[in-house]
Amino acid sequence: MANIKSAKKRILVAERNHDRNVAYKSKVKTAVKVVLAEAAAKNQDAVNAAISTVYKLCDQGVSKGIFHKNTAARKKSRLAKAVNKLLAE
């Protein structure tokens, strides 16, 4: 454990940020699962609404510093590819 007051504070801040980041990433993963489930059910309107939510969450994650911009772009690209594959079947 740290002895210096500022180091103790940094530990607390890092834990708080870690918890926030983990929760946000979990929210994104859940939203992706919803999109894939709707795509598997061939529900085009629900897919469009859900995919826009995922895109928004990814972009907000980049602005908050939770995701790197390339990570968000990769997630969006892979999701679009998976959705297109499911809807084409």
N, CA, C and O atoms as CSV, one atom per row, in Angstrom:
chain,resi,resn,atom,element,x,y,z
A,1,MET,N,N,0.842,-1.188,0.000
A,1,MET,CA,C,0.000,0.000,0.000
A,1,MET,C,C,0.876,1.236,0.000
A,1,MET,O,O,1.951,1.257,0.599
A,2,ALA,N,N,0.408,2.247,-0.669
A,2,ALA,CA,C,1.167,3.483,-0.788
A,2,ALA,C,C,1.157,4.245,0.539
A,2,ALA,O,O,0.215,4.136,1.324
A,3,ASN,N,N,2.207,5.006,0.771
A,3,ASN,CA,C,2.322,5.822,1.981
A,3,ASN,C,C,1.993,7.286,1.717
A,3,ASN,O,O,1.552,7.997,2.619
A,4,ILE,N,N,2.204,7.732,0.499
A,4,ILE,CA,C,2.011,9.139,0.171
A,4,ILE,C,C,0.530,9.374,-0.149
A,4,ILE,O,O,-0.123,8.560,-0.802
A,5,LYS,N,N,0.027,10.512,0.331
A,5,LYS,CA,C,-1.397,10.806,0.195
A,5,LYS,C,C,-1.841,10.833,-1.263
A,5,LYS,O,O,-2.898,10.294,-1.591
A,6,SER,N,N,-1.065,11.441,-2.133
A,6,SER,CA,C,-1.452,11.533,-3.543
A,6,SER,C,C,-1.446,10.157,-4.206
A,6,SER,O,O,-2.268,9.889,-5.083
A,7,ALA,N,N,-0.530,9.286,-3.795
A,7,ALA,CA,C,-0.490,7.930,-4.347
A,7,ALA,C,C,-1.709,7.132,-3.902
A,7,ALA,O,O,-2.265,6.352,-4.676
A,8,LYS,N,N,-2.126,7.330,-2.648
A,8,LYS,CA,C,-3.338,6.659,-2.166
A,8,LYS,C,C,-4.558,7.117,-2.968
A,8,LYS,O,O,-5.417,6.314,-3.332
A,9,LYS,N,N,-4.615,8.426,-3.234
A,9,LYS,CA,C,-5.723,8.965,-4.006
A,9,LYS,C,C,-5.717,8.392,-5.418
A,9,LYS,O,O,-6.774,8.035,-5.939
A,10,ARG,N,N,-4.566,8.298,-6.037
A,10,ARG,CA,C,-4.475,7.753,-7.394
A,10,ARG,C,C,-4.966,6.306,-7.426
A,10,ARG,O,O,-5.606,5.892,-8.392
A,11,ILE,N,N,-4.672,5.539,-6.384
A,11,ILE,CA,C,-5.148,4.155,-6.319
A,11,ILE,C,C,-6.672,4.130,-6.299
A,11,ILE,O,O,-7.290,3.334,-7.007
A,12,LEU,N,N,-7.281,4.996,-5.491
A,12,LEU,CA,C,-8.741,5.046,-5.413
A,12,LEU,C,C,-9.361,5.483,-6.745
A,12,LEU,O,O,-10.366,4.927,-7.185
A,13,VAL,N,N,-8.751,6.475,-7.368
A,13,VAL,CA,C,-9.261,6.958,-8.649
A,13,VAL,C,C,-9.138,5.872,-9.719
A,13,VAL,O,O,-10.045,5.680,-10.529
A,14,ALA,N,N,-8.006,5.166,-9.711
A,14,ALA,CA,C,-7.801,4.104,-10.696
A,14,ALA,C,C,-8.828,2.986,-10.521
A,14,ALA,O,O,-9.326,2.443,-11.507
A,15,GLU,N,N,-9.143,2.644,-9.285
A,15,GLU,CA,C,-10.150,1.610,-9.034
A,15,GLU,C,C,-11.524,2.061,-9.515
A,15,GLU,O,O,-12.268,1.283,-10.112
A,16,ARG,N,N,-11.853,3.319,-9.251
A,16,ARG,CA,C,-13.141,3.846,-9.680
A,16,ARG,C,C,-13.246,3.846,-11.209
A,16,ARG,O,O,-14.270,3.456,-11.769
A,17,ASN,N,N,-12.191,4.281,-11.863
A,17,ASN,CA,C,-12.185,4.303,-13.325
A,17,ASN,C,C,-12.249,2.891,-13.900
A,17,ASN,O,O,-12.924,2.651,-14.901
A,18,HIS,N,N,-11.548,1.966,-13.266
A,18,HIS,CA,C,-11.563,0.578,-13.726
A,18,HIS,C,C,-12.967,0.008,-13.659
A,18,HIS,O,O,-13.427,-0.638,-14.600
A,19,ASP,N,N,-13.649,0.249,-12.543
A,19,ASP,CA,C,-15.022,-0.250,-12.395
A,19,ASP,C,C,-15.943,0.359,-13.455
A,19,ASP,O,O,-16.785,-0.335,-14.024
A,20,ARG,N,N,-15.777,1.658,-13.715
A,20,ARG,CA,C,-16.591,2.324,-14.728
A,20,ARG,C,C,-16.318,1.742,-16.108
A,20,ARG,O,O,-17.246,1.490,-16.876
A,21,ASN,N,N,-15.042,1.528,-16.422
A,21,ASN,CA,C,-14.675,1.009,-17.736
A,21,ASN,C,C,-15.204,-0.407,-17.940
A,21,ASN,O,O,-15.710,-0.736,-19.013
A,22,VAL,N,N,-15.088,-1.237,-16.918
A,22,VAL,CA,C,-15.574,-2.618,-17.024
A,22,VAL,C,C,-17.082,-2.630,-17.249
A,22,VAL,O,O,-17.581,-3.394,-18.075
A,23,ALA,N,N,-17.809,-1.788,-16.519
A,23,ALA,CA,C,-19.263,-1.727,-16.669
A,23,ALA,C,C,-19.637,-1.245,-18.069
A,23,ALA,O,O,-20.575,-1.766,-18.671
A,24,TYR,N,N,-18.923,-0.269,-18.584
A,24,TYR,CA,C,-19.234,0.270,-19.909
A,24,TYR,C,C,-18.958,-0.766,-20.993
A,24,TYR,O,O,-19.750,-0.925,-21.922
A,25,LYS,N,N,-17.837,-1.470,-20.874
A,25,LYS,CA,C,-17.511,-2.505,-21.853
A,25,LYS,C,C,-18.544,-3.622,-21.818
A,25,LYS,O,O,-18.893,-4.177,-22.859
A,26,SER,N,N,-19.030,-3.953,-20.638
A,26,SER,CA,C,-20.060,-4.977,-20.510
A,26,SER,C,C,-21.344,-4.528,-21.194
A,26,SER,O,O,-22.022,-5.328,-21.838
A,27,LYS,N,N,-21.679,-3.238,-21.054
A,27,LYS,CA,C,-22.866,-2.687,-21.705
A,27,LYS,C,C,-22.756,-2.806,-23.223
A,27,LYS,O,O,-23.735,-3.119,-23.900
A,28,VAL,N,N,-21.568,-2.556,-23.748
A,28,VAL,CA,C,-21.347,-2.657,-25.196
A,28,VAL,C,C,-21.500,-4.107,-25.649
A,28,VAL,O,O,-22.142,-4.379,-26.664
A,29,LYS,N,N,-20.915,-5.030,-24.902
A,29,LYS,CA,C,-21.011,-6.449,-25.271
A,29,LYS,C,C,-22.460,-6.919,-25.264
A,29,LYS,O,O,-22.873,-7.669,-26.149
A,30,THR,N,N,-23.230,-6.485,-24.276
A,30,THR,CA,C,-24.634,-6.862,-24.201
A,30,THR,C,C,-25.403,-6.306,-25.396
A,30,THR,O,O,-26.246,-6.994,-25.972
A,31,ALA,N,N,-25.111,-5.064,-25.763
A,31,ALA,CA,C,-25.784,-4.453,-26.910
A,31,ALA,C,C,-25.457,-5.193,-28.200
A,31,ALA,O,O,-26.314,-5.341,-29.071
A,32,VAL,N,N,-24.215,-5.658,-28.322
A,32,VAL,CA,C,-23.812,-6.428,-29.509
A,32,VAL,C,C,-24.586,-7.741,-29.564
A,32,VAL,O,O,-25.023,-8.163,-30.634
A,33,LYS,N,N,-24.756,-8.385,-28.414
A,33,LYS,CA,C,-25.499,-9.639,-28.375
A,33,LYS,C,C,-26.958,-9.430,-28.789
A,33,LYS,O,O,-27.548,-10.285,-29.449
A,34,VAL,N,N,-27.534,-8.292,-28.400
A,34,VAL,CA,C,-28.908,-7.981,-28.788
A,34,VAL,C,C,-29.000,-7.836,-30.304
A,34,VAL,O,O,-29.933,-8.346,-30.925
A,35,VAL,N,N,-28.027,-7.137,-30.900
A,35,VAL,CA,C,-28.030,-6.954,-32.357
A,35,VAL,C,C,-27.943,-8.303,-33.054
A,35,VAL,O,O,-28.696,-8.560,-33.992
A,36,LEU,N,N,-27.043,-9.161,-32.615
A,36,LEU,CA,C,-26.870,-10.464,-33.255
A,36,LEU,C,C,-28.120,-11.338,-33.096
A,36,LEU,O,O,-28.476,-12.084,-34.008
A,37,ALA,N,N,-28.776,-11.246,-31.949
A,37,ALA,CA,C,-29.999,-12.024,-31.741
A,37,ALA,C,C,-31.108,-11.543,-32.678
A,37,ALA,O,O,-31.833,-12.355,-33.255
A,38,GLU,N,N,-31.236,-10.244,-32.827
A,38,GLU,CA,C,-32.258,-9.698,-33.734
A,38,GLU,C,C,-31.930,-10.042,-35.187
A,38,GLU,O,O,-32.830,-10.317,-35.981
A,39,ALA,N,N,-30.644,-10.026,-35.533
A,39,ALA,CA,C,-30.249,-10.375,-36.901
A,39,ALA,C,C,-30.550,-11.838,-37.186
A,39,ALA,O,O,-30.984,-12.187,-38.284
A,40,ALA,N,N,-30.318,-12.695,-36.193
A,40,ALA,CA,C,-30.607,-14.115,-36.371
A,40,ALA,C,C,-32.107,-14.344,-36.545
A,40,ALA,O,O,-32.527,-15.281,-37.224
A,41,ALA,N,N,-32.910,-13.476,-35.921
A,41,ALA,CA,C,-34.362,-13.583,-36.042
A,41,ALA,C,C,-34.886,-12.881,-37.295
A,41,ALA,O,O,-36.088,-12.885,-37.559
A,42,LYS,N,N,-33.973,-12.275,-38.069
A,42,LYS,CA,C,-34.315,-11.588,-39.324
A,42,LYS,C,C,-35.282,-10.414,-39.104
A,42,LYS,O,O,-36.153,-10.152,-39.933
A,43,ASN,N,N,-35.113,-9.723,-37.987
A,43,ASN,CA,C,-35.967,-8.585,-37.655
A,43,ASN,C,C,-35.219,-7.300,-38.040
A,43,ASN,O,O,-34.477,-6.746,-37.230
A,44,GLN,N,N,-35.416,-6.839,-39.258
A,44,GLN,CA,C,-34.623,-5.744,-39.834
A,44,GLN,C,C,-34.780,-4.431,-39.073
A,44,GLN,O,O,-33.791,-3.734,-38.845
A,45,ASP,N,N,-36.001,-4.080,-38.676
A,45,ASP,CA,C,-36.217,-2.812,-37.972
A,45,ASP,C,C,-35.505,-2.806,-36.621
A,45,ASP,O,O,-34.865,-1.821,-36.255
A,46,ALA,N,N,-35.620,-3.901,-35.889
A,46,ALA,CA,C,-34.967,-3.995,-34.589
A,46,ALA,C,C,-33.445,-4.000,-34.734
A,46,ALA,O,O,-32.732,-3.462,-33.888
A,47,VAL,N,N,-32.958,-4.610,-35.810
A,47,VAL,CA,C,-31.515,-4.633,-36.052
A,47,VAL,C,C,-31.002,-3.219,-36.281
A,47,VAL,O,O,-29.975,-2.831,-35.724
A,48,ASN,N,N,-31.709,-2.453,-37.093
A,48,ASN,CA,C,-31.282,-1.089,-37.383
A,48,ASN,C,C,-31.240,-0.230,-36.124
A,48,ASN,O,O,-30.305,0.546,-35.927
A,49,ALA,N,N,-32.249,-0.372,-35.276
A,49,ALA,CA,C,-32.289,0.404,-34.038
A,49,ALA,C,C,-31.170,-0.024,-33.088
A,49,ALA,O,O,-30.507,0.815,-32.478
A,50,ALA,N,N,-30.969,-1.330,-32.970
A,50,ALA,CA,C,-29.968,-1.837,-32.038
A,50,ALA,C,C,-28.549,-1.547,-32.516
A,50,ALA,O,O,-27.670,-1.258,-31.705
A,51,ILE,N,N,-28.320,-1.621,-33.818
A,51,ILE,CA,C,-26.967,-1.384,-34.326
A,51,ILE,C,C,-26.586,0.089,-34.170
A,51,ILE,O,O,-25.419,0.410,-33.945
A,52,SER,N,N,-27.567,0.981,-34.289
A,52,SER,CA,C,-27.253,2.393,-34.070
A,52,SER,C,C,-26.905,2.644,-32.608
A,52,SER,O,O,-26.086,3.512,-32.305
A,53,THR,N,N,-27.523,1.890,-31.702
A,53,THR,CA,C,-27.184,1.998,-30.280
A,53,THR,C,C,-25.755,1.545,-30.029
A,53,THR,O,O,-25.017,2.186,-29.281
A,54,VAL,N,N,-25.366,0.448,-30.652
A,54,VAL,CA,C,-23.998,-0.052,-30.480
A,54,VAL,C,C,-22.990,0.947,-31.038
A,54,VAL,O,O,-21.965,1.214,-30.409
A,55,TYR,N,N,-23.273,1.491,-32.202
A,55,TYR,CA,C,-22.370,2.480,-32.797
A,55,TYR,C,C,-22.221,3.686,-31.880
A,55,TYR,O,O,-21.118,4.199,-31.688
A,56,LYS,N,N,-23.333,4.133,-31.317
A,56,LYS,CA,C,-23.302,5.282,-30.415
A,56,LYS,C,C,-22.478,4.963,-29.166
A,56,LYS,O,O,-21.668,5.783,-28.731
A,57,LEU,N,N,-22.680,3.785,-28.593
A,57,LEU,CA,C,-21.927,3.393,-27.405
A,57,LEU,C,C,-20.428,3.318,-27.700
A,57,LEU,O,O,-19.608,3.745,-26.887
A,58,CYS,N,N,-20.078,2.777,-28.855
A,58,CYS,CA,C,-18.662,2.685,-29.223
A,58,CYS,C,C,-18.047,4.075,-29.372
A,58,CYS,O,O,-16.946,4.332,-28.884
A,59,ASP,N,N,-18.757,4.955,-30.042
A,59,ASP,CA,C,-18.241,6.310,-30.243
A,59,ASP,C,C,-18.122,7.066,-28.918
A,59,ASP,O,O,-17.160,7.803,-28.704
A,60,GLN,N,N,-19.096,6.880,-28.039
A,60,GLN,CA,C,-19.010,7.513,-26.727
A,60,GLN,C,C,-17.855,6.925,-25.914
A,60,GLN,O,O,-17.187,7.641,-25.167
A,61,GLY,N,N,-17.625,5.625,-26.063
A,61,GLY,CA,C,-16.511,4.988,-25.367
A,61,GLY,C,C,-15.181,5.559,-25.802
A,61,GLY,O,O,-14.266,5.695,-24.990
A,62,VAL,N,N,-15.063,5.895,-27.078
A,62,VAL,CA,C,-13.834,6.523,-27.584
A,62,VAL,C,C,-13.674,7.903,-26.971
A,62,VAL,O,O,-12.583,8.260,-26.526
A,63,SER,N,N,-14.744,8.680,-26.942
A,63,SER,CA,C,-14.646,10.039,-26.417
A,63,SER,C,C,-14.370,10.053,-24.917
A,63,SER,O,O,-13.759,10.994,-24.410
A,64,LYS,N,N,-14.812,9.021,-24.203
A,64,LYS,CA,C,-14.565,8.928,-22.765
A,64,LYS,C,C,-13.211,8.302,-22.448
A,64,LYS,O,O,-12.785,8.289,-21.293
A,65,GLY,N,N,-12.535,7.784,-23.471
A,65,GLY,CA,C,-11.232,7.184,-23.246
A,65,GLY,C,C,-11.285,5.731,-22.827
A,65,GLY,O,O,-10.290,5.185,-22.349
A,66,ILE,N,N,-12.422,5.104,-22.997
A,66,ILE,CA,C,-12.570,3.693,-22.618
A,66,ILE,C,C,-12.059,2.791,-23.734
A,66,ILE,O,O,-11.422,1.769,-23.475
A,67,PHE,N,N,-12.341,3.174,-24.974
A,67,PHE,CA,C,-11.867,2.439,-26.146
A,67,PHE,C,C,-10.882,3.301,-26.925
A,67,PHE,O,O,-10.989,4.527,-26.943
A,68,HIS,N,N,-9.929,2.646,-27.564
A,68,HIS,CA,C,-9.105,3.314,-28.572
A,68,HIS,C,C,-9.961,3.449,-29.821
A,68,HIS,O,O,-10.855,2.635,-30.054
A,69,LYS,N,N,-9.695,4.464,-30.618
A,69,LYS,CA,C,-10.543,4.696,-31.797
A,69,LYS,C,C,-10.511,3.517,-32.757
A,69,LYS,O,O,-11.528,3.201,-33.376
A,70,ASN,N,N,-9.376,2.869,-32.892
A,70,ASN,CA,C,-9.295,1.718,-33.793
A,70,ASN,C,C,-10.062,0.521,-33.233
A,70,ASN,O,O,-10.624,-0.265,-33.996
A,71,THR,N,N,-10.089,0.379,-31.923
A,71,THR,CA,C,-10.851,-0.701,-31.304
A,71,THR,C,C,-12.336,-0.530,-31.594
A,71,THR,O,O,-13.019,-1.490,-31.951
A,72,ALA,N,N,-12.833,0.690,-31.442
A,72,ALA,CA,C,-14.241,0.959,-31.713
A,72,ALA,C,C,-14.554,0.719,-33.189
A,72,ALA,O,O,-15.591,0.145,-33.521
A,73,ALA,N,N,-13.662,1.154,-34.069
A,73,ALA,CA,C,-13.873,0.956,-35.500
A,73,ALA,C,C,-13.894,-0.534,-35.832
A,73,ALA,O,O,-14.705,-0.980,-36.644
A,74,ARG,N,N,-13.014,-1.293,-35.213
A,74,ARG,CA,C,-12.966,-2.736,-35.451
A,74,ARG,C,C,-14.242,-3.412,-34.968
A,74,ARG,O,O,-14.792,-4.269,-35.659
A,75,LYS,N,N,-14.714,-3.030,-33.786
A,75,LYS,CA,C,-15.943,-3.611,-33.253
A,75,LYS,C,C,-17.126,-3.318,-34.176
A,75,LYS,O,O,-17.932,-4.206,-34.455
A,76,LYS,N,N,-17.229,-2.087,-34.643
A,76,LYS,CA,C,-18.330,-1.709,-35.526
A,76,LYS,C,C,-18.245,-2.453,-36.855
A,76,LYS,O,O,-19.259,-2.901,-37.390
A,77,SER,N,N,-17.043,-2.580,-37.377
A,77,SER,CA,C,-16.860,-3.263,-38.656
A,77,SER,C,C,-17.212,-4.741,-38.548
A,77,SER,O,O,-17.910,-5.283,-39.405
A,78,ARG,N,N,-16.738,-5.379,-37.513
A,78,ARG,CA,C,-17.022,-6.804,-37.333
A,78,ARG,C,C,-18.507,-7.050,-37.090
A,78,ARG,O,O,-19.061,-8.048,-37.549
A,79,LEU,N,N,-19.146,-6.133,-36.365
A,79,LEU,CA,C,-20.572,-6.278,-36.116
A,79,LEU,C,C,-21.361,-6.139,-37.416
A,79,LEU,O,O,-22.270,-6.925,-37.681
A,80,ALA,N,N,-21.015,-5.147,-38.217
A,80,ALA,CA,C,-21.712,-4.952,-39.493
A,80,ALA,C,C,-21.535,-6.160,-40.396
A,80,ALA,O,O,-22.477,-6.591,-41.060
A,81,LYS,N,N,-20.325,-6.706,-40.418
A,81,LYS,CA,C,-20.058,-7.882,-41.243
A,81,LYS,C,C,-20.877,-9.079,-40.774
A,81,LYS,O,O,-21.426,-9.814,-41.595
A,82,ALA,N,N,-20.963,-9.280,-39.458
A,82,ALA,CA,C,-21.717,-10.399,-38.910
A,82,ALA,C,C,-23.210,-10.240,-39.176
A,82,ALA,O,O,-23.895,-11.210,-39.498
A,83,VAL,N,N,-23.709,-9.020,-39.041
A,83,VAL,CA,C,-25.129,-8.763,-39.272
A,83,VAL,C,C,-25.472,-9.012,-40.739
A,83,VAL,O,O,-26.475,-9.655,-41.049
A,84,ASN,N,N,-24.646,-8.507,-41.624
A,84,ASN,CA,C,-24.899,-8.712,-43.051
A,84,ASN,C,C,-24.895,-10.193,-43.418
A,84,ASN,O,O,-25.680,-10.640,-44.254
A,85,LYS,N,N,-24.007,-10.941,-42.786
A,85,LYS,CA,C,-23.938,-12.382,-43.056
A,85,LYS,C,C,-25.210,-13.080,-42.550
A,85,LYS,O,O,-25.761,-13.945,-43.230
A,86,LEU,N,N,-25.669,-12.696,-41.353
A,86,LEU,CA,C,-26.877,-13.325,-40.800
A,86,LEU,C,C,-28.120,-12.952,-41.608
A,86,LEU,O,O,-28.996,-13.790,-41.821
A,87,LEU,N,N,-28.198,-11.725,-42.049
A,87,LEU,CA,C,-29.389,-11.289,-42.792
A,87,LEU,C,C,-29.400,-11.840,-44.214
A,87,LEU,O,O,-30.464,-11.948,-44.825
A,88,ALA,N,N,-28.236,-12.190,-44.746
A,88,ALA,CA,C,-28.155,-12.717,-46.114
A,88,ALA,C,C,-28.588,-14.184,-46.182
A,88,ALA,O,O,-29.009,-14.669,-47.233
A,89,GLU,N,N,-28.483,-14.865,-45.079
A,89,GLU,CA,C,-28.826,-16.301,-45.053
A,89,GLU,C,C,-30.287,-16.547,-45.279
A,89,GLU,O,O,-30.725,-17.697,-45.285
